[in-house]
Amino acid sequence: MRITRIRAYQVDLPLREGSYNWSGGNAVSLFDSTVVAIDTDGGLTGYGEVCPLGPAYLPAYAAGARAGIAALAPRLIGEDPRELARINQTMDAAMRGHPYVKSALDMACWDLLGKAAALPVCTLLGGRYGESFALYRAISQQSPADMARSVAGYRAEGYTKFQLKVGGDPDTDIDRVHAVRGCLARGDVLIADANTGWRQHEAVRICQALRDVDVYIEQPCATYEECLAVRRLCTRPFVLDEVIDSLGVVVRGVADLAMDVVNLKISKVGGLTKARQIRDLCVSLGIAMTIEDTWGGDIVTAAIAHLAHSTPPEFLFSSTDFNSYLTVSIADGSPQRVNGRLSASTAPGLGITPRHSVLGAAVLDVR
């Protein structure tokens, strides 16, 4: 099997709630997503997707993804998409860094591998654990009372894990956590996610103020070193996210006792191939994970579901269903949330069929 053609599509994904707000005054109301289609001489086509959370979140932006895919696509023509290690070696040799550019291409190759083997991707990633897995709901940054009302509404939909977008004024953030914790039940999980938004001294103060509250603290500061300093003064369980971008950082974090949980984002590390490597290392080292991506629609949600569903449950802290946040569906067959839980498809590959009427004409076509 050889790659004969690579296409890319640009699609806008509006949010159901109108806007998604996080630290630093950042907000997004319309996500700019890129879908990749890889055709082969065997008649199979694989699909992938990458959707940065705007240009101000990580070193990634939507137009950059498409420009990078245009640069890499000619290097992949003629390659066997089932040879995932070779595909990634080829991309890394052709382009240093820019993992988000490579993610959709790698994802599409996994889709092709599953279709060629007549197996779902989660089987190829290690096997399916259980019937479904629990999701978290991200709560956009608002006033404490509004965030508490949002959480109450999502609890009624079956969610039991909530990620509050904090990282603003310290006093208001403390109030946000107290307001939401007060409306949760025993067993519900609350994460205060600062998305790098606090200064080190602010984070230490907030952790001290919340020392008797049942809450996880996630990525309080911008750098690993700042987060580590806060961790050493914090009594709450600690999550690292934005700085977790390689195997090496995970190894360093374990040696430093820097975290209890990591957020593993597929596009941040370059695709499913490298995400699986990090996932398996975390399992071996005893580190729990939230498995997700920066953002995305039905195809990203399907990929997240396959990686999450093939993760031993004792190490799967949480996951997410980005397609439920959106008003536009770009593919049939993507997993749909039921009572705050999700299941990966049992169909071959990712189990999705793109809606070409929604994707429109290709913005890139390389043969």
Backbone hydrogen bonds, N-H to C=O, Kabsch-Sander energy under -0.5 kcal/mol:
donor,donor_aa,acceptor,acceptor_aa,energy
3,I,79,E,-2.4
4,T,39,D,-2.3
5,R,39,D,-1.2
6,I,366,V,-2.7
7,R,37,A,-2.8
8,A,364,L,-2.0
9,Y,35,V,-2.6
11,V,33,S,-2.5
13,L,31,F,-2.8
15,L,29,S,-1.6
16,R,325,Y,-3.0
18,G,15,L,-0.9
19,S,17,E,-0.6
20,Y,28,V,-2.6
22,W,26,N,-2.4
24,G,167,G,-0.8
25,G,22,W,-0.7
26,N,23,S,-1.2
28,V,20,Y,-2.0
31,F,13,L,-2.5
33,S,11,V,-2.7
33,S,31,F,-0.8
34,T,50,V,-2.5
35,V,9,Y,-2.4
36,V,48,G,-2.7
37,A,7,R,-2.5
38,I,46,G,-2.8
39,D,5,R,-2.8
39,D,37,A,-0.6
40,T,44,L,-1.5
41,D,2,R,-2.1
43,G,40,T,-1.5
46,G,38,I,-2.4
48,G,36,V,-2.1
50,V,34,T,-2.2
51,C,295,W,-0.5
54,G,52,P,-1.9
57,Y,54,G,-0.5
60,A,58,L,-2.8
65,A,61,Y,-1.8
66,R,62,A,-1.7
67,A,63,A,-2.3
68,G,64,G,-2.5
69,I,65,A,-2.4
70,A,66,R,-2.1
71,A,67,A,-1.4
72,L,68,G,-2.1
73,A,69,I,-2.8
75,R,72,L,-1.3
76,L,72,L,-0.8
76,L,73,A,-1.4
77,I,73,A,-1.0
78,G,3,I,-2.7
79,E,76,L,-2.3
83,E,80,D,-1.6
84,L,82,R,-1.6
87,I,83,E,-2.6
88,N,84,L,-2.4
89,Q,85,A,-2.3
90,T,86,R,-2.6
91,M,87,I,-2.2
92,D,88,N,-2.6
93,A,89,Q,-2.0
94,A,90,T,-1.8
95,M,91,M,-1.9
101,V,98,H,-1.1
102,K,98,H,-0.9
102,K,99,P,-0.6
103,S,99,P,-1.1
104,A,100,Y,-0.6
106,D,102,K,-2.5
107,M,103,S,-2.7
108,A,104,A,-2.2
109,C,105,L,-1.7
110,W,106,D,-1.9
111,D,107,M,-2.0
112,L,108,A,-2.0
113,L,109,C,-2.6
114,G,110,W,-2.5
115,K,111,D,-2.1
116,A,112,L,-2.9
117,A,113,L,-2.1
118,A,114,G,-0.8
119,L,114,G,-2.5
121,V,349,G,-2.1
123,T,120,P,-0.9
124,L,120,P,-1.4
125,L,121,V,-1.8
126,G,123,T,-1.2
127,G,122,C,-2.7
129,Y,309,H,-2.5
130,G,128,R,-0.6
133,F,342,L,-2.0
135,L,340,G,-2.3
136,Y,319,S,-2.7
137,R,161,K,-2.0
139,I,163,Q,-2.8
140,S,138,A,-0.7
141,Q,21,N,-2.5
147,M,143,S,-2.5
148,A,144,P,-2.1
149,R,145,A,-2.1
150,S,146,D,-2.1
151,V,147,M,-2.3
152,A,148,A,-2.3
153,G,149,R,-2.0
154,Y,150,S,-2.2
155,R,151,V,-2.5
156,A,152,A,-1.4
157,E,153,G,-0.5
157,E,154,Y,-0.6
158,G,155,R,-1.6
159,Y,154,Y,-1.8
160,T,135,L,-0.6
161,K,135,L,-0.5
162,F,189,V,-2.5
163,Q,137,R,-2.4
164,L,162,F,-0.7
164,L,191,I,-3.0
165,K,139,I,-2.1
166,V,164,L,-1.1
166,V,193,D,-2.2
173,D,169,D,-2.7
174,I,170,P,-2.4
175,D,171,D,-2.1
176,R,172,T,-2.5
177,V,173,D,-2.2
178,H,174,I,-2.2
179,A,175,D,-2.7
180,V,176,R,-2.1
181,R,177,V,-2.8
182,G,178,H,-1.8
183,C,180,V,-1.6
184,L,181,R,-1.3
188,D,185,A,-2.1
189,V,160,T,-2.9
191,I,162,F,-2.8
192,A,216,Y,-3.2
193,D,164,L,-2.7
193,D,191,I,-0.9
194,A,192,A,-0.8
194,A,218,E,-2.2
196,T,219,Q,-2.7
197,G,194,A,-2.2
198,W,220,P,-2.4
203,A,199,R,-2.7
204,V,200,Q,-2.2
205,R,201,H,-2.0
206,I,202,E,-2.7
207,C,203,A,-2.6
208,Q,204,V,-2.1
209,A,205,R,-2.2
210,L,206,I,-1.7
211,R,208,Q,-1.2
213,V,210,L,-2.1
215,V,213,V,-1.6
216,Y,190,L,-2.6
217,I,237,P,-2.6
218,E,192,A,-2.7
218,E,216,Y,-0.5
219,Q,239,V,-2.8
227,C,223,T,-2.2
228,L,224,Y,-2.6
229,A,225,E,-2.1
230,V,226,E,-2.1
231,R,227,C,-2.9
232,R,228,L,-1.9
233,L,230,V,-1.7
234,C,231,R,-1.2
239,V,217,I,-2.9
240,L,261,V,-2.0
244,I,241,D,-2.3
245,D,243,V,-1.3
250,V,246,S,-1.4
251,V,247,L,-2.3
252,R,248,G,-2.4
253,G,249,V,-2.8
254,V,250,V,-2.4
255,A,251,V,-2.1
256,D,252,R,-2.2
257,L,253,G,-0.5
257,L,254,V,-0.8
258,A,253,G,-2.9
260,D,238,F,-3.1
261,V,238,F,-1.8
262,V,288,A,-2.0
263,N,240,L,-2.4
264,L,262,V,-0.6
264,L,290,T,-3.1
265,K,263,N,-0.7
266,I,264,L,-0.5
266,I,292,E,-2.1
269,V,265,K,-1.1
269,V,266,I,-0.7
270,G,266,I,-0.7
271,G,266,I,-2.4
275,A,271,G,-2.0
276,R,272,L,-2.7
277,Q,273,T,-1.4
278,I,274,K,-2.2
279,R,275,A,-3.0
280,D,276,R,-2.9
281,L,277,Q,-2.0
282,C,278,I,-2.7
283,V,279,R,-2.2
284,S,280,D,-2.2
285,L,281,L,-2.1
286,G,282,C,-1.0
286,G,283,V,-0.7
287,I,282,C,-2.8
288,A,260,D,-1.2
288,A,286,G,-0.5
289,M,315,F,-2.7
290,T,262,V,-2.4
291,I,289,M,-0.6
291,I,318,S,-2.1
292,E,264,L,-2.6
292,E,290,T,-0.6
301,T,297,G,-2.5
302,A,298,D,-1.9
303,A,299,I,-2.2
304,I,300,V,-2.8
305,A,301,T,-2.3
306,H,302,A,-2.0
307,L,303,A,-2.1
308,A,304,I,-2.9
309,H,305,A,-2.9
310,S,306,H,-1.0
311,T,308,A,-1.7
315,F,312,P,-2.4
316,L,312,P,-0.6
316,L,313,P,-0.8
317,F,289,M,-2.3
317,F,315,F,-1.1
318,S,289,M,-1.3
320,T,291,I,-0.7
324,S,321,D,-1.8
325,Y,322,F,-1.9
326,L,323,N,-0.9
327,T,14,P,-2.0
332,D,353,T,-2.9
334,S,331,A,-0.5
338,V,341,R,-2.5
341,R,338,V,-1.0
342,L,133,F,-2.1
349,G,119,L,-2.6
351,G,348,P,-1.1
353,T,332,D,-2.5
355,R,330,I,-2.9
356,H,354,P,-1.0
358,V,355,R,-1.5
359,L,355,R,-2.1
360,G,356,H,-2.2
363,V,8,A,-2.7
364,L,8,A,-1.3
366,V,6,I,-2.9
